[in-house]
Amino acid sequence: MRGHRDLAWSSIAGVVCALVAALVPWEIVRIVAALPLTLFLPGYAIVAVAFGSSEPALPKRLTLSVGVSLMALVLGTLVLNVFPFGIRTASWAVLLAVVVVGACRGAALRRGRLQPGQERRSPLAGFRPSWGAVAMVAAAVVIAAAALVLAQKPLPAKNAEGFTALWMLPTDSKEDAVRVGVVSSEQDPASYRLTVRVGRKSQSHYRVELDPGEERSFEVEVPRPPGSRRHVVASLYRENKPQHLYRRVTSWLPRQTTFP
Amino acid sequence: MVSARPTTSKLDRLSFPLVALTASLGVFLCALTNALSRATLEPNSILYWIGLLIIAVPIFLRLSLKGPSYRERLGLVLLLGLALYLVKVTRDSIFFSFPDEFVHAFNAENIERYHHLYHFNPAITTTPRYPGLEGATSALMTLTGMSSFGAGTILVGTARLTFMAALFFLFARLSGSTRGAGLGVAAYVGSSNFLFWGAQFSYESLALPLMVVVLMAFVEREAEPPEVGSAWAVPLVLGILAVTVTHHLTSYGLAAIFILLAVLYRVMKVKKPNPWPFALLAALAALAWLLIAARSTVNYLSPVLTDAIKAIWKTATGESAPRTLFHQASNTTETVGATPFFARAVALFAILLLAIGFFLGLRQLWRRRRELEPLVLLFCVAGAAFFGALLLRFAPAAWETGNRAGEFLFIGLAFVFIFGAAELLRGGPGLQRRRLLLVAGLGIVLVGGAISGWPWDVQLARPLQAKAHGREIDSEPLALAEFARKRIDGSRFAAPEADARLLLTPGGQVAFGGQGPDIQDIVGSPELESWQLPLLKENHLPYVVADRRNSADDTLRGQYFTVPGQYGDKLQDRKLLHKFARIPAARVWDSGRIVLYDLKDRP
């Protein structure tokens, strides 16, 4: 690839990005590496090998690079799916790096050796934006970023109807205890009385105070003689309406494994 | 034709950076209106439409000038595509929220989880058989650690920018004018599916851009000498194969385009190589994929198409009443927010403007009919067919087919529109006034397209998550999905459709809804009928969601918080919640309006 700096840099970038995306634990670093590896470099290399020395003008080449990268991802999935190891981080990293390096090597062979002084001009040569233009584009980026941040922020929604949910599941496969949970999606803090009845006699009572978005859960043992089953009923009452059943969940332990 | 000679004008002061700045302000205004809507403050939606116009009008104006260079025009159409995509992204920026997005996100998560393709999807069984989008997304997910939402948003955004650039190059090559190409792309964003439907995380959102890249490669190949042109065969072939495994209808559409081109090349005796090899490849690839990997597509598409044909026939013969335009289908007695009269008028006026632009363009093209290329001829036919497809909106079961076809046919319409715009921008007295008329027309087309492309009452975001006392709270169906994700390990659910979609993702469960099998009637009827338990047993569905909300089956509106006064605040018969308790079966989760039953947990 001597003399073809774009191909050399693409190959190096392909390998480095693949290694970073596959091995580095920090998501943000992996994103920075994976975006060019998936959305640009494979297409750039394939376009380079397809066109040899008669590549289209830069805007079309860039568009094709991204478009062909998307095609390579689509078809690459089918290739990886054939192998027993399948579609994984490592297999994607290896496949994309191999495509980039292999296609760059092929492109270098097709282009032939460059004569001294024949090297490409940088596409940004002569591009000198004014400070005003830079400031306006920077402001545009900041405003768009602010729009994205605003969109990701959950906001107070006073007119939305809140609710509280009660749930109950066995703690593990032995099914000799249950976990009973109360989740608040109410607009305001609320207090409840939780009653868990095991069989006909045993009852446990809990006072539950929850802020909006908060969840509390309780583990309740379900003792039972061998071979028998117990009916467990958890009932939730609002403290300001103690006579009115608010939520109820039930279970029969151990659970059946067949349909009725 | 529209030439791009530089000239000086007061409007030339509207530089690219300034246009970028106004576009970002428009995006922010749309995001702000959506934020107010999520906060249930019922903002005036006029703010949102102003936001859209602030994005688009300066770009349209700049594109209509002679001054901008080829690269600047490309930059402007990319800016337009990016800004309008951000409008969709900032509408629901926490989770996917469009009905099909849950389905495809579930597929992508399955690929990441199981490392192989084709895992079953209970919502749309055909989708795993066209794994292009999800496979590409899985590359980003596995290499970055991002969620399907993050990876999918980036991937569709990239595809959208590629679409804008490829459409610009395609139009520029065929029309011979970069100004015309820019205006053609500007017209395309007025397609009713552009703003929301085409921007969602769905297979067509990737397949359509790839199709346009293929068409661009084809016209570039035609324009180059043979020794250079052959290189364009690489993106052409790769693109045809990628479209084939990404989306059924797009692959059939692409095959049809190449077959028609091959026929036209022969009939018109074009002195260039006939594209029959590409037609053969596209047709064989689509057929082979259908027979080998995606046989279920026949069962998926045939009812939709036959119902559409029947509906057209019945409406045409007067056997059934035509569908009311702008009427939102609802399976309950509750009324869905109707589109206001003024908005309807804008949408219809946009169609009228498109028809005028098409007519003017067609007249221009007719004058040079002897030198027309086959693809240009095809675009003229597609443009005319667009108006024919609009008529399908009057047939109740065919409106969706017409709506979806519009996305493809609009490419032809936008191309012919270029020549109508050229007529309007021809030099002479009153040019400035005509330019402003064109820009205003494009603005109306954009807004009109957006109005007719998405139901009026869900144009703005609704609350899926909210904040109360400084902490995040989830909507009822989302809270159930989160509970299932944390506490129930990949089980099978029967649920109303809106709940089922959220149980797919973020819930991570295999959730059935709808009519295949007939879950809709099981979870939607207050009585437990004799066939219902056997059907649940047959399909191995131990968990059943009972949901009293009227919107529980509505995949556009059912996933959000209930807001009094908005559609979905009415409740169905209380018996609906308790019918499975009478079996009896265990109640696992109870949130008041929604109860989750475990049918295997019983006395």
Interface residues (C-beta under 8 A of the other chain):
Chain A: A21 A22 E27 R30 I31 A33 A34 L35 L37 T38 L39 I46 V47 A50 F51 G52 S54 P56 P59 K60 L62 T63 L64 V66 G67 V68 L70 M71 A72 L73 V74 L75 G76 T77 L78 N81 F85 G86 I87 R88 T89 W92 A93 L96 P129 G132 A133 V134 M136 V137 A139 A140 V141 I143 A144 A146 A147 L148 L150 A151 Q152 K153 P154 L155 P156 A157 K158 N159 A160 E161 G162 F163 T164 A165 L166 W167 M168 L169 V183 S184 S185 E186 Q187 D188 P189 D211 P212 G213 E214 R229 H231 Y246 R247 R248 V249 T250 S251 W252 R255 Q256 T257 T258 F259 P260
Chain B: S15 F16 P17 L18 A20 L21 A23 S24 L25 V27 F28 C30 A31 L32 N34 A35 R38 A39 T40 Y70 R71 L74 A83 L86 V89 T90 R91 D92 S93 I94 I111 E112 Y114 H115 H116 L117 P131 G132 L133 E134 G135 A136 S138 A139 L140 T142 L143 T144 G145 M146 I154 L155 T158 A159 L161 T162 A165 A166 F169 L206 P209 L210 V213 M216 A217 E220 E227 V228 A231 W232 V234 P235 L238 G239 L241 A242 V245 T246 P463 Q465 A466 K467 A468 H469 R471 E472 I473 D474 S475 E476 A479 L480 F483 R487 I488 L533 L536 K537 P542 F561 T562 V563 P564 G565 D569 A581 I583 P584 A585 A586 R587 V588 W589 D590 S591 G592 R593 L596 D598 L599 K600 D601 R602 P603
